[in-house]
Amino acid sequence: MDLRTRYMGLDLKNPLVPSASPLSHTVESIRRLEDAGASAVVMYSLFEEQITLESFYIDYYLNHGTDSYAESLNYFPDMASYNIGPDDYLKLISCAKESVDIPIIGSLNGISTGGWIDYAGLIEEAGADALELNVYYIPTNTFLSGEEVEFIYTDILKEVKKTVSIPVAMKLSPYFSSMPNMARKLADAGADALVLFNRFYQPDLDLETLEVVPRLVLSNSHELRLPLSWVAILYGRVGTDLAITSGVHSFEDALKGLMAGANVVMMASELLKNGLGRIGEIKSDMERWMEEHEYAAVAQMIGSMSQINVAEPAAFERANYMKMLASYSQHH
């Protein structure tokens, strides 16, 4: 079976790519991901706050927004010791490039333009083959319009694209009022790929301590449906590659993602829960399924079940909503 795929101009031996996670914290773990069968690795994110320490985000949204509750400033992690620092991040990329043969995709996470964007160029100089830009933004200002929020994304992307010559992927949340329009804007701004979707880690409330607390819950296969739907809708309509992340846990999930239109499928939770060996198992299961269903290459299936290619395009729109509700009532 020919599992090769192409993502942002990178030739990959298969479409299975570990997404940003603690699995890329060391050269040894990156080497283990390659040995397990990963075709590329997205590095864990370097945060704007790690680079600037006194960024607009900390100064305004924490200091100004919480002046009545000074103790809430303790909620924000100590950026000086969060993961490893910016310089060590660059060294890790450089060492990883010397140690493995698969592409290394750097990851920057931020919400404003500024000096931290210069690190995009430094990540390229360190040897990264591509860059994933993760704008993790929670709008809380009631006077901030949707258009202004969209501008934050496109503005950062344009600034980063000025800094680097390597391809840049934009990792998005699913909460734009018009995802196809936003996807087009990002494509026009120079995005080489869209990664759908960023998982938002909503905080929880501790009823005993009366504190807002972080509670990490890993994904499951049910979460695949949302990125699957939007990749299927966007395929062939925007001039970028597409990647699915969130909810990829099995070979079925991977195949569905490809057929919807993704060039690659990314996973982290499955590997964190069940080990790096899952990459090889999923790859073998994909090959077996392809042989049984007479597919010779991954390229044959990419986009084959996207909205523009299925017999019933309305299945991705209101018709699906109505049909799903009707099917539930018929069985209950």
Secondary structure, 3 states (H helix, E strand, C coil): CECCEEECCEEECCCEEECCCHHHCCHHHHHHHHHHCCCCEECCCEEHHHHHCCCHHHHHHHHHCCCCCHHHHHHCCCHHHCCCCHHHHHHHHHHHHHHCCCCEEEEEECCCCCHHHHHHHHHHHCCCCEEEEECCCCCCCCCCCHHHHHHHHHHHHHHHHHHCCCCEEEEECCCCCCHHHHHHHHHHCCCCEEEECCCCCCCEEECCCCEEECCCCCCCHHHHHHHHHHHHHHCCCCCCEEEECCCCCCHHHHHHHHHHCCCEEEECHHHHHHCCHHHHHHHHHHHHHHHHCCCCEHHHHCCCCCCCCCCCHHHHCHHHHHHHHHHHHHHC
